[in-house]
């Protein structure tokens, strides 16, 4: 990675002509947008407070099959594709800036700011499932990874830790500090060439963290009172950090592959830890509560009789308080979901907007944790562009075949394996195995999303009817416009302040989403036969480059550039 600085060159960054776009990116983007619509339509009919709880209970027949299809063939696969495409767009813009002899920070920061505003407005006025704001936050973290100076990263982490100690700031500031610290480690891997004690700086730091974790794990195993839910994850995490230390040292070179390896490692580390934690919880039965006056038949020994007759007064109040807090939280969450369902189905537009504004205020400060996952996908996407894979897909068909034939079925199979354990979560049932199943699914999402990308590329290069997949190109070129338009249409069709079709069956939801996408594909072809950009894309580019792009096909064309764009 090269650090670029703004320089007063005569060459000016500007939007690029259509004939210099990378067709594969537009096709993949269009395909991903269909998946996003199939996934989002559910949460125009279901409270967003249930996101992450899997398939809803009570479904039967074709609605159950439709929900199963989305849960294991769509969910988690398509926002990861979009995240990777975002990283590709970043790399394209960076490549163009290098070729033009200019820095790209100012236009890129304007691009991020505009995206954040789009996301904010989309979230509050249309749909609480927005991801644009999350992309904008993650884009800032990406700049930290690629260009942040160590002294400022450390200072920011310290400030966030201090802020986390203040009442009301703990979870948000602590999560942001952890995310920033992980970004700092990745930055060391990508950019530092120093080798203290013969090890890379990142490898050394991971070794220290892993060693400390291993010592803590040994102590926890020696103390029998420590539950398995705590011992298992700490032990696994220490082993993972030690393995990562070895891998960071072993696979530092070549330099060009570091973004790919860093992104894959970040993603797999996070969800491997999640899977191990879920497995530990699943295998640990809920603690049995023995009443004080337990009958003798229920107690196996005299010591157990004493323990039952004389409970540990020091521990019982803590357990009672924790149980009360958990019960209160579950009650509050259930009431919030019931209220969201009511507002979505029968509320006015003002009611819905007020609720989304409230949710945005609660969720926006927590974006730092999710940003790490997005940054991982951004880095993978960056590699695909910087390595020339997407610019010359024909030369890399063997790679795409491997991803399609191995990654896609393997990734989906991993998620389906989790489905045999649990397909949905009941709030409060911590030992139902859902977190373990969800971890397997999230691990499978990475190879599956790469497989979907590869499948589209192979279809694009096919001599058969599959090559017609290029029809998705214009749809993908107008991805931002179509994404926002989907929310406009679905909010007006499903919510109570519109046509009031909230609560439609899952199978009919999918048919509606597919019909909407089909209409948008036709509209996109019609629009781009007359105009250079979609309306939202035109506005985004105008803000990014501080220059009004030509809109109509018959107007003065944009200046010809030498590099393709996303």
N, C-alpha and C positions, 0 to 999 in steps of 0.2 A: 504494500500500500504506500502510495506517495502522498505526502502532505502538500496540499495545494494552497496557495495564498493568492489573494486578489492582486492582479497586476494590471497596469493601465495599457493593455494591448488594444490595438485598433479592431481586432476581430471581436465580434459581438455574439454572445450566445443568444439563440432564438429558436423558436419551433422549427421542426424539420419537415421537409416535404413528405407527402404520403408514400412516394415511391422508394423512400429510403428507410421505411419502417421494417422491423423484423416481423414477418408474417406469422411465424410460429408463436410469438408472444401474444399477438392479437387473438389467435385461435384458442390458445390455452386460456387466456383471460376470459374469452366468451364462454368456454366450457365451464370454467370455475364459477362464473356468474350464474349459470343455471343451477349448479349445486348450492350456491349461497341462497338462491331463491327457494329451493326445495327445503333448505334448512330453516330459513327465516319465517316461512309461512306458518310454521307451527306456533311461533311465538307472537303471531298476530291473533292466535286463538288460544293461547295459554299464557299464564303469567310468567314474565321474565324472571321472577323470583324463584322459579323452579329450574332454571338453567343449571345443568350439571347433575340433575337427578335421574337422568336416563329416561327410559320409556315410561309414559304415564300408566298407572294401574287401571285395570278395568277394560282394556281394549280387547276386542274379539274379531275373528274373521278377517276380512280384507283390510280393516283399519289396523289390526295388529300387524299384518304383513307389511302394510305401508310404513308403519312406524318402525318396524324392524329393519326394513330396507334403508330408510333414512339414517337410523341410528348407527348402522354398521357399514354402510357403503357410501355415506355422504358426510355425516357429522364428523368434524375434525379433519376431514381430508381436503376441504375446499377453502376454508379460511387459511390453512397452511399454504395452499397453492397461491392464494392471493398475497400472502405475506412474502413468499418467495419471489413472486412477480414484482412486489414493491422493491425488494432488494435488487432485482434485475434493473428496474427503472433507475434506482440510485446509481448503479454501476454504469449504465448507459450515459447518464448525465455526467458522471465523473470522467468517463472515457472521452466524451465530447469536449469537456473542459480542458483536458490534457492536450487533445489535438489542436484546440484553438489557442493554446498557450495562455489560458486564463484560469483563475480560481473559480470555484463554483459556490462558495459559501453563501454569498449574499442572495443569489437566486434560489439556492436550495433552502435557505432559512425562510425566505418568503413562501416557498412551496410548502414547507412544513406548517407555517403559520396559517396559510390559506386552508390547508387540509384540516387543521385543528378547528378552524371556524366552521368549515363545512360539517365536521363531525359533531360539534357542539349544537349547531342549529338542527341537524338531522335528528340527534338524540332527543332534544327537547320538544321539537315541533312535529316529529313524525314517528320515530321508532326507538325505543330504549335498548334495542339490540345492536345499536350502531357500533362499527369497528373502526371508522375513520379517525376518530379522536385517539383511539388506542395506537393506531399507526403513527400518528403525529408524535405522540409521547415516545414511542419506541424509536422513531427516527432521530430524536434528540439523543437517546442513549447510544444509538449507532454512531453518531458523530463523536461521542465520548470515547467509544471503543477505538475508532480509527484515528482520531486526532487529539483527544484529550491529553493534557499534560498531567503528569503524576502528582505534582504538588497541589493542583486544583482539585483533582479527583479525591485525594486524601483529605483535603480541607472540607470538601463537600460532604464526604462520608462522616467526618467528625461533627459537622454542623447538624447533619440529619440525626445522628445518634443523640446529640444534645437535645434536639427538638423532640425526639421520641420519648425523652424523660418527662416532658411536660404533659399534664393531663389533657386527654383528648387527641393527642398527636401520635401516640405510641404505634398503633398498627400501620398507619400510612407512612410515617417517617421511618419507622424501623424497616418496613418492606422496601422503601426506596433506598435506604442505606445498604441493605443486603444486595439489592439489584445492582447498585452502583459499584459495590465491592466486587461482584462477579464480573461486571464489565471491565473493571480495572485489571482483574486477572487475565481476562481474554485479551485486553490491550497489550499486556506484557508478552503474551504468547505471540501475538501478531507482529509486534513492533520492536521488542527488546532483543538485542543480540548479546547482552552481557551474560557471562557464565561464571558466577561465584561458585567455588568448590567444584568447578567442572560441570556444573548443571546450569540449565537456563533458569532465569529468575522465577518464571512461573512454575517450573518443575520443582524448584527448591521450596517455594511457598506451599505448593500442594503436598509436598512430602512432609513439611512441618505440620500442616493442618491434619493430614492423615495420621501422623504419629501421635499427635495430641488426642485425636479421636479414638485411636486404638487403645491408648492408656485409659481414657475415660470408659471405653467399652469393657476393658478387663475389670476395672473397679466395679462397674455396674453388674457384671456377671458374678462377682464375688459377693455382692450384697443381694441376698435372695429376696429382699423386700421390694426391689426394683421390678416393676412389671415388664412382661415381654414386649408390650407395645413401645416401651422406651429402649430396652436393651437391643432389640432387633434392628431398628432403624439406625441407631448410633453405630452399631457394629458394621452394618452394611455400608453406611456412609464413610466410615474410616477406611474400609477396604476399597471403596470406589475412589476416594481421593488418592490413595496410594497407587492404585492402578492408573489413574489419570496422570499422576506424577511421572510414572514410567512412560506412558504414551506421549506426554508432552515433550519429554526428552528424546524419545525414540523417533517421533514423527514431526520434528520441527521443520525439516526440509523435504521437498523444495518449498521455497517461500510462497509460490503461487497457490499452493494447496492449503495454506494455513486457514483462510476464511472458511473453506469447506469443512475442514477437520474441526475447527473451533465451533462452527455452527452445529454440526452433528453432535459433537461432544456435549455442548450446552444442553441441547434438547434431550438427548438420551440420559444425561446425568439427572436432570430434573425429574423426568418421568420414571426412571429406574428407582430413584429414591421414593417416589410416590407409590410405585408398585410394591416395593419391599415393605414400606410402612403399612400399606393396605393388607398385604399378606400377613404381617405380624398381628394386626388387629383381627383379621379373619380367623386366624388359628388360635387366638386367645379367647377362651369363652368369657362371657360377661361375669364379673365378680358376683359370686353368690352372696346373698344377704341372709345371715343366720339370725333369727330372732333371739332376743335375750333369754326368753323362757323356752328354749328349744327342747323338744322331747328327747329323752335319752336315746331313743332308737335312731334319731337323726344325727347323733354324735358318736364318732367312732372310737374315742378314747377319753380317758379321764382329763387329759390336758385340753382336749377340744371342749369338754363339758365346762371346764373352768373358763375357757376363752369365751364360750357362748353365754355363760352366766355373768361374766364380768368383762364387758367389752372395753376396748381401748378408748378411754374417754378423750385422749389427746387427739385421736384420729377421727373418731366418729363425727364430731362437729364439722371438721373440714369436709368429710365426705357428704354430710347432709347439706352443707352450704353449696358445694359443687353441684350436687344433684338439684338443688333448688334453683341455682343459676341456669343450669341447662334446661330445666323444665320451663322457666320463665322465658328463656330465649326461644325455645320451640313454640311456645304459645304466641309470642310476639311475631315470629316468622309466619306462623299459620294465619294470624290475623292480617298481616301485611299482604300475603298471597290472596286471601279471600277478598280483601279490599281492592287489590289490583284487578282481580277477575271481575268484580262488580263494576269498577270504573271503565274497564275495557268493553264490557258488554252493554252497559246502560248509561254510562256517564257522558257528559257533554265534552266538547273539545277543550273547553277551559279546564274542566276537571282532569282530563287526561294530560294536558300540558303541565298543569301544576304538579301532578304526580310524577311525570317524567323529570321535571325540574328538580324535585326533591330527590329522586333516585340519582340524578347526575351529581348533585352535591355530595351524596353519600359515596358514590362509586369512583368519581374522578380522582380523588386523592390516593386510591388504591391501585392506580394504573401501573405503578412502578414494577410490581411483581409480574404482571402479565407481559410487560415490555421485554423482559428477559427472553421469554419464549419467542416473541416476535423478532427480536434481534438475532436469535439463533437462525430463524428462517431467512432473515434479511441477508445474513452472511453467506448462507448456502446459495441464495439467489445471486449474490454478488459474484461468487466464484463462477457460476454458469456463464455469466457475461464476460468476466475478465479472462476466462480461459478460452473464450471464443466458441463455446459449445452451442449457444443459442444463435449466434450470428451465422454459424455454418453447421446447421443441424445435419446436413447430408453427410458430412465427413465424420459424424459421431453417431451414426446409426447403430453400430455394435453396442455402444454404451446405453443408448435408449432401449435397445432390445433387452438387455440385462435388467434394466430398471422395470420395464413393462412385464416381462415374463417371470421375474423373481420378486421384485419389490411389491407390485400390486397384489398378487394373490397371497404372498406371505404376510403383508401388512393387514389385509382384510381378515385373513385366517386368525391372526393374533387377537384381533378384536372379537371375532366370533367365538374364540376359545373362552374369552371372558364372559360371553353371553351365557355359557353353560353354568357359570357361577351366579351371576346376577345381571338382570337387564334394567333394573330400576332401584332407586333408593327410597326408603321410607325415613323421613327425618327422625332422628333419635335412635334409629337402629344401627348403631356404629359397627356392629359385628356381622352385618348381613353379607359381607364380601363384595359390596359394590365398589368400594374404593380400590380394591385389588383388581377387579374386573375393568374398572375405568382406567387404571394404570396400564393394563395390557393393551387396551384399546388405544390409548394415547401413544404408547410405544409403536404400535402398528401404524398409526397415522402418518408417520414420517415416510417409511418406505412406500406406503400406499399412495401418498400425494405425489411422490416422485414417479411412481408407476403410472398414475393418471396423466401427468405431464408427458411422460415418454409415450404413452398410448396415443395421445393426440399428435405428437410429432411423427410417429410411425404411420398413422392414418394419413397425415398430410403428405407423406412421401409415397403413399401407396398408389399403385396403378389401378386399383379396384375402385368400387363405389365409395369406399371409406375415405377417399381423398376429398369427397364432398364436405368433409368436416370444415373445409376452408370457408364455408358459408357463415361460420361463427366469427370470422375475422371482423367485419364491421360492428357486430354486436360487442366484441371485445374492445374495439377502438373507442367505443362510447361507453365504457364500463362504468365510469363515475355517474354519467347522466342516467344510464339504465338502472344502476343500483339505487339511486335516489328516487327514480320514477317508480320502481317496484314498491318502495315504501309508501309513496303517495297513493298508488292504486290500492294496495292491500289495506292501508289504514282506512281509506274511504269505503272499501268493500266490506271489511270485517268489523271494525269498531262500531260501538253504539252510536257515535255521533255521525256515522255515515249510513251505509245501507244495513248495518246491524246483523251481518251474517256470522257473528262471533260464535265459536263453538262448532264449526263445520267439522265433519268427520275427517280423519287423517287421509283416507284414500281420495276423497273429494278435494282436500287441500292440495294434494300433489297434482291432480289433474288441473286445478286452477292455476297453480304455479307454472306448470308446463305450458298451458295455453297462453299465459301472460308472457313467458319467455319467447314463445313462437311469434306472438304479435310484435314483441320488441325487436326480434331479429329482422322481421319484414320492415319495421319502421326504421331500423338502423341502416339498412340498405337504401331505403328511399331517401333518408336524410343525408347520408354521405355521398349520394349521387349528386347532391346539390350544394353541400357545405363541406368545408374541410374538417371541422371538429364538431363534436356534440356540444350543446350549450354549456354544460358544466365544465367540460374539458377546455373550451374556449376561455371561460372566465379564469380557470385555474392557470392556464398558460399566460394569460394577460397579467395576472398578479405575479407569477413567477419571474417573468422576463421584463416586467414593467414596460410592456410594449403591446399595443393592440394588434393581434394577429389578423390577417385577412381571413374572412369567414366564408364568403361565397367562392365556389369553384372558379367562376369567371372573373374574379377580382385579381389584383396583383398577387402573384405567388410569393410565398415566403422565400427568403434567401436560401439558396442551395447549400447544404452542408455536406461534409464528407463522411459523417458517421451516422449509423442508424439510431433510431430512438425507440423507446418502449411505447 
